[in-house]
Amino acid sequence: MITFGYNSRFSSPIRALVFVALGVIMIVAKADAMELVVKLVAAFILAAGIVSLFVGIKQKKEGTMPLSFFNAMTDIVVAVFLFVFSGFVARFVSYLLGFALFGFGMFQLSVLLSMRRNIQLRIAAYLLPSLVTMAGLLIFFYPKIFGQSLGLIAGIALIGYGVSDLISAFRMKSVKRAEQVTPASENPSETPVEPMDAKEVDYEKVDEQ
């Protein structure tokens, strides 16, 4: 796994430990991943609204009535609504997802049943649409279990990423230490090269004819 931030000797281990801690918290607390996603979306909308609000206030001082001021207030209201009713929004999204999967599975089954009149199909062809249909029903009637299952998967993934990042950090540290420490035997002292004695050469002039 490629990791970044090795300029500091503590940045990578701290980042890895943070990911591991977040993964453990998500698993122990049985966090609802859908609700966390809704809160993250709300945080991004709130940040965009705050930036637009500052821009709108600055433009308003210049004597203009910018549209960004209205957009900022709308973003902030939407973000607060998502934060306060994150559980309701997460369940609503789960209901929509379950209904969509159920409808898609039923449509595929109906197509296969209509094709059965002309083409002989194996039982394996009905397996995937049936699983999609059952998954849609499960998500629709038990949205919280679906969100907690996603939270469990996300927690395990965070722990795996953190452990991998921590191992990579220690490996990188050992490689740097090996490069910095060089044995003295590998750097033999250079012996100065003595200049050769200069020897005078007698030249004989040849007359040109």
Backbone torsions as a table, in degrees:
resi	resn	phi	psi	omega
1	MET	NA	136.8	-179.7
2	ILE	-84.6	127.6	179.5
3	THR	-123.7	156.8	-175.9
4	PHE	-126.0	165.5	173.8
5	GLY	89.2	36.4	-179.9
6	TYR	-89.2	4.4	176.4
7	ASN	-64.6	-31.8	176.4
8	SER	-101.9	139.8	-176.9
9	ARG	-74.0	-14.6	-177.4
10	PHE	-112.2	-11.3	-173.0
11	SER	-64.6	-47.0	-177.7
12	SER	-67.7	-47.2	177.3
13	PRO	-60.3	-39.0	179.4
14	ILE	-65.7	-43.8	178.5
15	ARG	-61.4	-41.8	179.3
16	ALA	-63.9	-42.5	179.7
17	LEU	-66.4	-34.1	177.0
18	VAL	-64.4	-43.1	178.6
19	PHE	-64.0	-42.0	178.7
20	VAL	-63.3	-42.6	-179.9
21	ALA	-63.9	-41.9	178.2
22	LEU	-63.3	-41.2	178.3
23	GLY	-63.0	-42.6	178.6
24	VAL	-63.9	-41.2	179.4
25	ILE	-62.8	-42.6	-179.7
26	MET	-64.1	-36.6	-179.2
27	ILE	-74.3	-45.8	-176.9
28	VAL	-68.2	-42.7	-177.3
29	ALA	-80.1	-6.0	-177.4
30	LYS	53.1	53.6	-176.2
31	ALA	-67.5	145.7	177.4
32	ASP	-87.9	111.7	-176.1
33	ALA	-64.8	-35.6	179.4
34	MET	-64.0	-39.8	178.5
35	GLU	-67.6	-37.7	176.6
36	LEU	-64.2	-39.2	177.9
37	VAL	-63.2	-42.1	178.6
38	VAL	-61.7	-40.9	179.6
39	LYS	-67.9	-37.0	176.5
40	LEU	-64.8	-43.0	176.2
41	VAL	-61.1	-41.4	177.7
42	ALA	-62.7	-37.8	179.3
43	ALA	-65.0	-42.0	177.7
44	PHE	-64.9	-42.2	178.7
45	ILE	-64.1	-40.7	179.3
46	LEU	-64.4	-42.0	178.1
47	ALA	-62.8	-42.7	177.5
48	ALA	-64.2	-37.8	178.6
49	GLY	-66.3	-39.1	179.5
50	ILE	-66.2	-41.9	178.1
51	VAL	-63.0	-45.0	178.5
52	SER	-63.8	-33.2	179.2
53	LEU	-65.8	-44.4	177.7
54	PHE	-63.6	-39.7	177.6
55	VAL	-64.7	-42.0	179.4
56	GLY	-65.1	-40.5	178.3
57	ILE	-63.6	-40.0	179.2
58	LYS	-65.0	-41.9	179.2
59	GLN	-70.8	-30.6	179.1
60	LYS	-67.5	-34.7	177.3
61	LYS	-65.8	-24.4	178.8
62	GLU	-83.6	2.7	175.1
63	GLY	94.7	12.7	178.8
64	THR	-112.6	158.0	177.6
65	MET	-110.8	85.8	-172.6
66	PRO	-74.6	153.0	175.5
67	LEU	-73.6	-22.7	-178.9
68	SER	-63.9	-27.7	178.5
69	PHE	-65.9	-44.2	177.7
70	PHE	-65.8	-41.1	179.1
71	ASN	-64.4	-36.6	180.0
72	ALA	-64.5	-44.7	179.6
73	MET	-63.9	-38.3	178.2
74	THR	-64.1	-44.1	179.2
75	ASP	-62.7	-41.0	-179.1
76	ILE	-65.9	-42.0	179.1
77	VAL	-63.7	-43.7	179.3
78	VAL	-63.8	-41.6	179.9
79	ALA	-64.1	-42.5	178.6
80	VAL	-64.5	-39.9	178.0
81	PHE	-61.7	-43.7	-179.6
82	LEU	-65.7	-37.9	178.2
83	PHE	-65.6	-45.3	-175.1
84	VAL	-70.5	-40.9	-176.4
85	PHE	-111.4	40.6	-178.4
86	SER	-63.9	-37.5	178.8
87	GLY	-64.5	-43.8	178.9
88	PHE	-63.9	-43.8	-179.4
89	VAL	-65.4	-40.0	179.4
90	ALA	-63.6	-43.1	178.2
91	ARG	-65.9	-37.6	179.2
92	PHE	-63.9	-43.1	177.5
93	VAL	-64.2	-37.7	177.8
94	SER	-65.1	-40.1	176.3
95	TYR	-60.2	-44.9	179.7
96	LEU	-63.2	-41.9	179.6
97	LEU	-65.6	-43.2	178.2
98	GLY	-63.2	-41.7	179.3
99	PHE	-65.7	-39.5	180.0
100	ALA	-65.6	-43.2	178.6
101	LEU	-65.2	-40.4	178.6
102	PHE	-63.6	-44.8	179.5
103	GLY	-64.7	-40.3	179.0
104	PHE	-65.1	-43.3	179.1
105	GLY	-63.4	-43.1	178.6
106	MET	-64.4	-38.4	178.1
107	PHE	-63.0	-44.2	179.0
108	GLN	-63.9	-39.9	177.9
109	LEU	-64.3	-40.3	179.1
110	SER	-65.3	-37.4	177.4
111	VAL	-65.6	-42.1	179.4
112	LEU	-65.7	-38.7	178.8
113	LEU	-67.0	-36.2	177.4
114	SER	-70.4	-33.3	178.0
115	MET	-73.4	-19.2	-176.8
116	ARG	-65.7	-22.7	-179.5
117	ARG	-67.1	-32.4	-176.4
118	ASN	-107.9	-27.3	-176.5
119	ILE	-124.8	135.7	177.0
120	GLN	-83.3	118.9	-176.6
121	LEU	-109.5	148.9	176.5
122	ARG	-82.1	163.5	-179.7
123	ILE	-65.7	-28.7	-179.4
124	ALA	-63.4	-24.3	179.8
125	ALA	-68.2	-24.2	180.0
126	TYR	-90.5	-5.0	-173.7
127	LEU	-67.6	-52.3	-176.5
128	LEU	-64.5	-47.0	176.6
129	PRO	-60.3	-34.9	178.6
130	SER	-67.4	-40.7	177.4
131	LEU	-64.2	-40.6	178.0
132	VAL	-63.5	-41.2	179.2
133	THR	-64.0	-45.8	179.4
134	MET	-66.4	-36.9	176.9
135	ALA	-64.2	-39.1	176.7
136	GLY	-62.7	-42.8	177.8
137	LEU	-64.2	-40.9	179.9
138	LEU	-63.8	-44.1	179.4
139	ILE	-67.1	-37.0	-177.0
140	PHE	-68.4	-41.8	-176.1
141	PHE	-89.7	-22.1	-179.9
142	TYR	-131.3	66.8	-176.7
143	PRO	-66.5	-31.9	-178.5
144	LYS	-67.8	-38.9	177.6
145	ILE	-63.9	-37.7	177.8
146	PHE	-63.0	-46.0	179.5
147	GLY	-64.2	-39.7	178.6
148	GLN	-68.9	-33.5	176.6
149	SER	-65.5	-42.2	175.9
150	LEU	-64.3	-37.5	177.0
151	GLY	-63.6	-38.6	177.3
152	LEU	-63.7	-44.4	178.9
153	ILE	-63.5	-43.0	178.9
154	ALA	-64.2	-38.8	178.1
155	GLY	-63.5	-43.7	178.0
156	ILE	-63.5	-40.1	179.0
157	ALA	-64.7	-39.5	178.2
158	LEU	-64.9	-41.9	178.4
159	ILE	-63.9	-43.9	178.1
160	GLY	-61.7	-41.8	178.1
161	TYR	-65.1	-42.3	-179.8
162	GLY	-63.8	-44.9	179.4
163	VAL	-63.4	-42.5	179.0
164	SER	-64.2	-41.0	178.5
165	ASP	-65.7	-38.0	178.6
166	LEU	-66.0	-42.9	177.5
167	ILE	-62.9	-42.1	178.9
168	SER	-63.8	-36.5	179.6
169	ALA	-65.4	-43.1	179.1
170	PHE	-67.3	-37.0	177.4
171	ARG	-65.6	-43.0	178.4
172	MET	-63.6	-36.9	178.9
173	LYS	-65.5	-41.4	179.2
174	SER	-67.5	-36.3	177.7
175	VAL	-65.1	-43.0	178.9
176	LYS	-64.2	-39.6	-179.9
177	ARG	-65.4	-38.4	178.9
178	ALA	-68.3	-32.5	178.9
179	GLU	-74.0	-33.3	-177.5
180	GLN	-77.4	-37.1	-178.8
181	VAL	-92.7	111.0	-179.7
182	THR	-117.6	127.2	-179.8
183	PRO	-61.1	148.7	-178.5
184	ALA	-68.6	-25.9	-179.2
185	SER	-68.1	-20.7	-178.6
186	GLU	-83.1	-9.2	-179.8
187	ASN	-121.3	74.7	-179.7
188	PRO	-65.3	145.9	-179.3
189	SER	-70.2	138.9	-178.1
190	GLU	-81.0	129.9	177.4
191	THR	-84.3	129.9	-179.2
192	PRO	-65.1	141.5	179.2
193	VAL	-86.8	118.4	-179.9
194	GLU	-77.7	137.1	179.2
195	PRO	-69.6	144.3	179.2
196	MET	-73.9	147.1	179.3
197	ASP	-65.2	134.3	179.0
198	ALA	-77.1	138.1	-178.6
199	LYS	-120.4	128.7	-179.7
200	GLU	-75.5	140.5	-179.5
201	VAL	-118.1	129.4	177.6
202	ASP	-87.5	131.4	178.9
203	TYR	-107.1	139.8	-180.0
204	GLU	-112.5	126.9	-178.0
205	LYS	-79.5	132.8	-179.5
206	VAL	-110.5	126.7	179.8
207	ASP	-74.0	135.3	178.9
208	GLU	-83.9	136.4	178.3
209	GLN	-111.4	NA	NA
